[in-house]
């Protein structure tokens, strides 16, 4: 059975709320095992056990949190074991222009170096133009988390699960 790990560092709970919503969306895929784990319960060696890995972080100065960067640095010890796995990223920030894309790209860069298949947050034709309609590189939210953010997170989770299913199902 294909499996996905969703984890994030979350200081205030905003990023965790998105992780939970991504997990709900991913769990709608039939035959998919989905674990939404607390960040402090995940090590680099745990990542190698999953077919899909979704990492999230708040944005600090246009970068992921130091805790997320430390986990990514630790993945040098599992070099070669993440090749071909599906990866995705999501972030939260306090400001509309808070460096969300650069933080997402930092996470995705590590995934690409490992040879992972990176999944973005595509524009969803089912959503109206007034709704959040895809973050391109990954899921991003700013300010207080809204129902639209949670809905988009669920769609993102389903999209990731669909890709994992196609690759590993």
Residue pairs with C-beta under 8 A, 6 or more apart in sequence:
1 31
1 32
1 33
2 31
2 32
2 33
2 51
2 52
2 164
2 165
2 167
2 168
2 169
3 32
3 33
3 34
3 35
3 49
3 50
3 51
3 52
3 164
4 26
4 32
4 33
4 34
4 35
4 50
4 51
4 52
4 53
4 54
4 86
4 160
4 161
4 164
5 35
5 37
5 42
5 46
5 47
5 49
5 50
5 52
5 53
5 54
6 19
6 22
6 23
6 26
6 34
6 35
6 36
6 37
6 54
6 56
6 157
7 19
7 36
7 37
7 38
7 39
7 41
7 42
7 54
7 55
7 56
8 15
8 16
8 18
8 19
8 39
8 55
8 56
8 57
8 68
8 90
9 15
9 39
9 56
9 57
9 58
9 64
9 65
9 67
9 68
10 16
10 17
10 19
10 39
10 56
10 58
10 92
11 58
11 65
12 58
14 58
14 92
14 141
14 144
14 145
15 56
15 57
15 58
15 90
15 91
15 92
17 145
17 150
18 56
18 90
18 92
18 139
18 141
18 145
18 149
18 150
18 153
19 36
19 54
19 56
19 90
20 36
21 149
21 150
21 151
21 153
21 154
21 157
22 36
22 54
22 56
22 90
22 139
22 153
22 154
22 156
22 157
22 160
23 34
23 36
23 157
24 154
24 157
25 153
25 154
25 155
25 156
25 157
25 158
25 159
25 160
25 161
26 32
26 34
26 52
26 54
26 157
26 158
26 160
26 161
27 34
27 157
27 161
28 154
28 157
28 158
28 161
29 158
29 161
29 162
29 164
29 165
31 165
31 169
32 161
32 164
32 165
34 157
34 161
35 50
37 46
39 67
39 68
39 71
42 71
43 71
43 74
44 71
44 74
44 75
44 77
44 78
45 77
45 78
47 53
47 75
47 78
47 81
47 82
47 85
48 78
48 81
48 82
50 85
51 85
51 86
51 164
51 167
51 168
52 85
52 86
52 87
52 88
52 160
52 161
52 163
52 164
52 168
53 82
53 85
53 86
53 87
53 88
53 111
53 116
54 87
54 88
54 89
54 90
54 157
54 160
55 68
55 71
55 72
55 87
55 88
55 89
55 90
55 107
56 68
56 89
56 90
56 91
56 92
56 139
57 64
57 65
57 67
57 68
57 89
57 91
57 92
57 103
57 107
58 65
58 91
58 92
58 93
59 91
59 92
59 93
59 98
59 99
59 100
59 103
60 66
61 99
62 98
62 99
62 102
62 103
63 69
63 99
63 102
63 103
63 106
64 72
64 91
64 103
64 106
64 107
68 107
69 106
72 107
72 110
75 82
75 110
75 114
79 114
82 111
82 114
82 115
82 116
83 114
83 115
83 116
84 115
84 116
84 117
84 167
85 114
85 116
85 117
86 116
86 117
86 118
86 119
86 160
86 163
86 164
86 167
86 168
87 108
87 111
87 114
87 116
87 117
87 118
87 119
88 118
88 119
88 120
88 121
88 138
88 139
88 156
88 160
89 104
89 107
89 108
89 111
89 137
89 138
89 139
90 104
90 121
90 138
90 139
90 140
90 141
90 153
90 156
91 100
91 103
91 104
91 107
91 138
91 139
91 140
91 141
92 100
92 140
92 141
92 142
92 145
93 99
93 100
93 103
93 140
93 141
93 142
94 142
94 143
95 142
95 143
96 142
96 143
98 142
100 135
100 140
100 142
101 136
101 137
101 140
104 135
104 137
104 138
104 140
105 137
107 138
108 118
108 137
108 138
111 118
112 118
117 163
117 167
119 159
119 160
119 163
120 134
120 135
120 136
120 137
120 138
121 134
121 135
121 136
121 137
121 138
121 139
121 140
121 152
121 156
121 159
122 134
122 136
122 159
123 133
123 134
123 136
124 133
124 134
124 152
124 155
127 133
127 152
127 155
131 148
131 151
131 152
132 148
132 149
132 151
132 152
134 152
135 152
138 156
139 152
139 153
139 156
141 149
141 153
